Amino acid sequence: GILTKRFNFGCIFKPGDVKNIGAFILDCKLNSEKLVEFQENARKASFHFTPENAEQFYKEIVDA
């Protein structure tokens, strides 16, 4: 959840939250600009993760 919020490349849902998951998928389908933004943000975020800094992000996620 931390990385998703920081880089804004999607949404986090509770297990079984079918209503909101479905609404999110439909919104992405109907709002192509939003989907493209999530895709671009995910790609940009990927550049932050390298073997050299993997430990930093692992600690951040585990300690959250």
Secondary structure, DSSP 8 states (H G I E B T S, - for coil): -HHHHHHT-S----TT-HHHHHHHHHHHHH-HHHHHHHHHHHHHHHTT--TTTHHHHHHHHHT-
